[in-house]
Amino acid sequence: MNTIKWTRNQKATSKQKKDSSSTITPAAALTPTSTTSSSCSSSSSASSPSANTATATAVATTTTTGAAVTFPSNLFHHYRSSPAQQQPDNKVVHFSVALTIPEIILAIATFLNRATIAQCAVVCKDWYTIFQPLLFRAIKAADFDQPDFVTSFLDHTRFATSIEWFQEISPSSSAAGAVTLPKKQAWHRIFGKKAPIRPLTDPWKPFEQLKLILQADETPALEHLSVRIHNLDPNIVLDLRAPTVTNLQIGTRGYPARKPKVFMENILRSFPNLVHLTLEGLFTLSSHVAESNAVALAGQGGSTGSTGGTGVTGGNEQSSSSSSSSASQPQQQAQGISTLTLPQAPATLAAAAAPHATTISGMTISGPFPVTPTPSTPLNGTANNGKSSLTTTATAQTTTTTSSIESLSLRLVDISQDHLLALARQMPRLSSLLIEEFLVPDMMIKIYRWTWSKQFIHSLRDSIPHLTSIRMAFPFDSIKEDTIIEILKSFPLLTTVGFRNSFFGTRALEVMQEHCKFVECLDVSFGNSRGFKGALLQFLQTWTRLREFEADGFVFSLDKPIDDDVPRTPWACTKLEKLVCGFSGTESMIFQHLSQLPLLTSLTISYPSINITPIETTLAWMAKSTGIEYFWFPQIRHVPVERGSILWILEHWPRLRTLHIAGGLVSQKETVKQWCREAGRPNLVVEFDRV
């Protein structure tokens, strides 16, 4: 990248050369002037004052930071070899040399919104060549509501790197009169009838819109694809043509009559380059491998039972999604069933002891780590009693290829233990696992029938030995403390530990500190706080590695010298970037305590209801926390937020993206948004909630 040093030229020696040797300053260089030059093509008008102002700000930021930006050498080949640069043309708009370097212009564009980029694209042909692809780089869900944009995007899909497509309900169905509920939404009677629930109607945005867009042209740069559909089978997303996607998010809305089933093999076939996969909705995630093994085992169960062999327990006879500890161990190794036998065979132990190395928090750790043994599949003709055809089918389907998925997130998705282990074997690079369920009837079908046995946990460990992040959130305290302790002992490389709504207690915390030395993120929200808050407080006072801490439901006392029999001392985790918890004390005490965490980027004060006025005793304590991007706090009920406090936040927290206020006056939402627009922050998300 070229380095531009701003210098003042020597004064012109003659008036005849005044036009060609005018003085250039940083401010003047940012303003286009009309001269005879060939650096840009003809344009009828210059950019608007708003575009010039935004560009000037971006240039000042870029040149002062001095950040190096690397681009492909052939990206701007057309610009550099343009004949217009060598042959004089008519009177055109001329910029300083800095604004004729495409790398600098592209770096400036990262600070501009789409409206400003659109204004820059009409300045000249060369700027059009640079800025036009940026208009179609990140596509938001609201963009598809504009017919003109969709028409233009059909010709520029090759520039898209990220696409969000959300299917919404027809606006007519959200009217006050359209609140008739279908009988299938029985859960509405449980949660109350005050809030209007939209009925199940046909979506007004057809899925074919996204399908036709991706079929219109190639999408070589597309990496992120997020699709949310309503009352449709999620398998239709697998028909999209986007093989280059590395980050896929599929979400479903609605209450389907029959729960759809999605196979992981089909997902990997449609998106072979996946690295991050997020699935959310009321459907089942399955695997051909697990189902074929279950069918083969069920077929051989009768013969083994008649010959006196070790058959299958009642759990696997009822369903293939029951506990993984219900099958006999010899049959499991012969058929490659997801539940492995511990201890392993000698050959397996030798493979497990093979040296490995992994990098955690910048440190290289050498093995040995447990390695997943390759399950053996029966050869054709080995099954007895005429089961050769069944065995052949099972063997053909269990031969699968591994994927490059590193993170898997499942929300509301139904998955059995056997299928989870089968999927884990297909994802040897998996390092992050998230499984969340919520308190809604008929959504908890199979996952709460899991049997958290040591054998299942050890099988999961052998399948994904390099797991560094695990987050689980099940209602009803379904995960006991002994289960959590066994999980922590089985995965010593964990850096992220999350067990919401669980019995994560003092013993689990001690085991985590002993076996998981690299924990940086801890989530114990809505856990068992009785007798545990003191141990958690001691952990915060000693664990310096912590970067994210979520303890929603816990209230730490700041107005007492002793909290839960533990003397109150400053927290040792001064590098916290995310904090979710409650405090007991005055507003001044709370913000004075938070001032010790200058690196915060996400702050949620769950308790108590506070007032951020006067500024001198509240927000002023956090003047050094300039990196905050998310702020959630409960405002005192029926008390409006003052304009001065909002302006202080906008001035001192330039990176703030979301301001979420719980309580207060909900009617003040539009007023606060207007204050943000007047302060030059129109894109700031402002939310108000009723408490």
Secondary structure, 3 states (H helix, E strand, C coil): CCCCCCCCCCCCCCHHHCCCCCCCCHHHHCCCEEECCCCCCCCCCCCCHHHHHHHHHHHHHHHHHCCCCCCCCCCCHHHHCCHHHCCCCCCEEECCHHHHCHHHHHHHHCCCCHHHHHHHCCCCHHHHHHHHHHHCCEECHHHHHCHHHHHHHCCCHHHCCEEEEECCCCHHHHCCCCCCCCCCCCCHHHHCCCCCCCCCCCCCCCCHHHHHHHHHCCCCCCCEEEEEEECCCHHHHHHCCCCCCCEEEEEEECCCCCCCEEEHHHHHHHCCCCCEEEEECCCEEECHHHHHHHHHHHHHHHHHHHCCCCCCCHHHHHCCCCCCCCCCHHHHHHHCCCCCCCCCCHHHHHHHCCCCEEEECCEEEECCCCCCCCCCCCCCCCCCCCCHHHHHHHHHHHCCCCCCCCEEEEECCECCHHHHHHHHHHCCCCCEEEEECCCCCCCCCCHHHCCCCHHHHHHHHHHCCCCCEEEEECCCCCCCHHHHHHHHHHCCCCCEEEEECCCCCHHHHHHHHHHCCCCCEEECCCCCCCCCHHHHHHHHHHCCCCCEEEEEEEEEECCCCEECCEECCCCCCCCCCEEEEEEECCHHHHHHHHCCCCCCCEEEEEECCECCCCHHHCHHHHCCCCCCCEEEEEECCCCCCCHHHHHHHHHHCCCCCEEEEEECCHHHHHHHHHHHHHCCCCCCEEEEECC
